[in-house]
Amino acid sequence: MCRFCVEHGDGKKWYLEASTYAYDLSSDLERRGYVVDFISGFDRSRAKAVAGLDLVERMPAPVERYAKKRVTASMMRNHFGQPVPFEDCEKILDITTSVTRIPCVCRRFAGTHDEAYCMVVTTSPMDDVLEEGFRDYIDGPDLSDFQRLSKPEALQMLRDCEQQGLMHSIWTFHTPFAAAICNCDLSSGCMAMRITLDYDTPVMWRGEYVAEADDEACTGCARCIRQCPFDAIEFDRGSRRAKVVAERCWGCGICRSVCDADALSLEDRAAVPAVAELW
């Protein structure tokens, strides 16, 4: 299990621990303030982070490594995430009692198309917090644009996102408090994926799973290769079958959504020695 699971999971995955969601965000002033500042100041923070990392990458290697470790440590304390497969999203929705669909701030400021790909998942509504965070957005959205979802509606949204090649991830707002499920890929403008993958500065753990392909069941259609947001599946020309490169797999599991042959499954990362320590 990842470090968050050890520290905050009470013997299970940290994002499936009920206490992770058991805070009243409206009355927790410190966390409320963090969420409001995160939403209202996202564009400034995004620009500052990119400029800072561009500068860091031009520094001597020891300085670069130190600076990136500091960034990761800071994010772990405040806003860290982890890919979660559909089944675990469903379990999260069993724990939370309030789900609100909101616009994605990453897509908004990256200039990519946004159909409200993010979910706020909490144990009580936080409309007042969202209203405060978005109130200075010149062209909206306002609270009337937000959609309260039932569990079946939320699950359908997640299925639709998977068909678009978007992986699900759960995010903390002052660790270990979790409040959002995002649905992203690198091309959509996801800052977390960009910082983690392009700048080699982790702001999220790898998922708790690793995908595995069944050679006997695989038909070689290659749809999963196009679906994977982490380029972790290759086409083996010898066997003419899909092959998962475990070292590149982040365990999101969305490759399975396009496999009509049910040739892909998820294994516990801890049970795969070659990647068990890759977080």
N, C-alpha and C positions, 0 to 999 in steps of 0.2 A: 504494500500500500504506500501511497505517497506521504510526504511529510505532513500534509494537512490532515490526512486520515489518522495518522498517529497522534497528532496534537489535538485534533478537534472532533475526531470521529467516534470516540468512545467504543472502539472495537469494530467499527464498520466504516463504510465510505463517509467522509465528512459531510458530503452534500445530501446524505440520506439520514443524518442525525436531526431529529425534530427541533432540538434547541437552536440549531443554526438559523431557523426561520421564526423563532418564538419571541422576537422583539417587537414592541410597538414602535415603529419607526417615527410616528408622528410625535411621540412624547420623548423619544431618545434624542435629545437636542444635538449631541455630538454627531451621531450618525446622520441625522436629518440634515444637518448643516453640510456634511460631506457630500451627500447625494445631491443637494441643491447646487452646491458649488461645482460638482462634477458635471451636471447637466448644463448649467448656465455658463460655465467657463471652459467647456470642452474644446472649442475651436482654438482658444489661446493655449490651452494645455497641449493640444495636438501639435500645433506649430512649434511650440517650445521644445517638445520631446524630439521631434524630427530634427530640428536645428541642432539640438544638443548631441544627439546620437551621430549626426553627420560630422560634427566636430570631434567627438570621441574617436570615431573611426580613423581620423587622421593623426591621432596621437601615437606615441610609442606603444608597442604591444603590452608591456606591463601596466601602463597607465590605462590603456583601453580595457584590459581585463578587469582591473580594479573598479573602474567607473561603471562598467556594465553590471558587475556584481552588486554595486551600491544601488543601481536602478532596480534590479531584481528584488533585493532585500526590502526596499521601500515599497514596491508594489505588493509584495507578500503581506505587508502590514496593512495595506489599504485596499487595493483593488486587484485581486488575482483571480484567475479562472482555470477551468479544466473542461476539456471536451467530455460530453456525456452522451451515451447512446440513447436511442428512443426509449428502451425499456426503463432506463434509470430516470429519464425525464418523466415518464408516467408515474414512477414512484415519488418523484418530487412533487408532482401535482396531487398525489394522495396526501402529502403532508401539508401543503399550502392550501389556503382556503380563499385566496383572492388572486386572480390572474387578470392583468390588464395589458392589452396589446398597445405598444407605443412606437413612434417613429425611432429609427436608429440614428443616433447622433454621429456615428462614424460615417454612414452613407451620406448623411446630410452635408457634412463639411467636406467630404471627398467628392461631392458632386455626382454621386451615382444614384441610380433609381431606388427609391425607398417606398415600400408598401407596408410600412410598420412591421418590421421583421423581429422586433424585440418584445419580450414578455417581462413584465414586473411580476414576480411571484413572491407573495408574502402571506402572513397569517391574518392580516387585517388590511383593509383598503388604505392606500396612501395617495389618494387623489390630491389632497392639499399639498403634499410634498412635490408631486409632479407639476401641479399648477404653479407653485413657486419657482421651480427649476426652469420651466419653459416660458415664464411670463415675459421675459425680455427678448424672446425670439421675434424679430420684426414681422416675419411673414408666417407666424404661427409655429407649431400647431397650438391650438388652445385645447382645453380639457374636453370639449365636445368632440374632438377628433379621436379621443382615446376610446377603445372598445373593451368593455368588461367581458371576459370569456368564461364560459362554463368549461368543465374538464373535457367533455367530448369536443368542443370547439377548439380548445387549446391543442388537443392531440391531432385534430385534423390539420391545424396550422403547421404543426411540426412535420406531419407527413408531406404536406405541400412543399415545405421548405426542403425536405430531403429530395424530392423529385427535381428540385432546382439545383441540387448539389451543395446545399448549405448545411454545414455541420452545426450541431447544438453544443453550447457551452454554458456552464453555470458560473456566476461571478459574485465575488464578495464586495461589499461596501463597508469597509472597516472589518477586516477579517476577525472572526469567522462568519460574521453575519452575511448571508447570501440573499440577494434580492432580485436577480435577473437571469433569465435564460436568453442568450443571444443566438442568432442563426446567421452564420457568416461563411464567406470564403475570402480568399486573398484579393480577388478582383473586385469585390464589392466595396473595398476601402476599409476593411477591418483593421483597426490600429493594433490590436493585440497580436493578430497573425503577422502583420507587417513587422512589428518590433521584434517578435519572437523569432521569425524565420529569416527576414531580410537583414536584420541587424544582429542576429545571434544573441539576443538579450531576452531571456525567458520572462514573460509576464503571465504565463499560464503553465500548469503541469501538463504533461502528457496524460491521456486518459488512463483509466484503470484496466484497459483491455488492449488486446492486439488482434487484428483481423487474421484469419487463416482461410486459405482457399483449398477446397477439396478437389484434387485433380480428377477424380473419377466422375464427379458431378458436373464440373465445369465444362461448358460447351465451347468456350473460346470466343464468345461474342464480343468481349472487350469493353462492354458497357461500363463495368466497374472501374476500368482504368480511367475513362473519361470522367467518372463520377467523383473519384477520390480528390478531396481538396488539398491533400498533402503529397500528391505524386508518389504514393507508397505502393502502387500496384503496377507491375510491368507485364508485358506479354512475352512468355517464353516461346521462342520460335521453334525450339526442339519439340516440346510437348504440345505446342499450340494451345496452351492453357494460361490462365491468369496466375501470376505469382506475386504474393505479398512480400514486400521488402520490409521485414519487421522493424528494422532500425529506423525506418521513416514513418512507420504507422503511428498515428496519434490516438487510435482507438475510438474514433467517433462512430464508426459502424454504419455510416450512410451508404457505403458501397453495397450493402445488402439490399437496399431499397430498389435497385435496378436489376438484381440478379433473379431471373425467372426460374433458374435451376436450383435455387437455394444452396449454392456451392460455397457461400461465404458465411463464416461464423465468427464469433468473438470469443477469445480465450482470456482468462485472467492474466494480466501482464506479469504478475508475480510468479506465475507458473511457467513462464517462458524465459529460461536463464539468460539467453542472449540479450534480452532487452529489459529484464526485470529492474535493473538499476538506472534505466534511462528515464529521467523525469524532466 
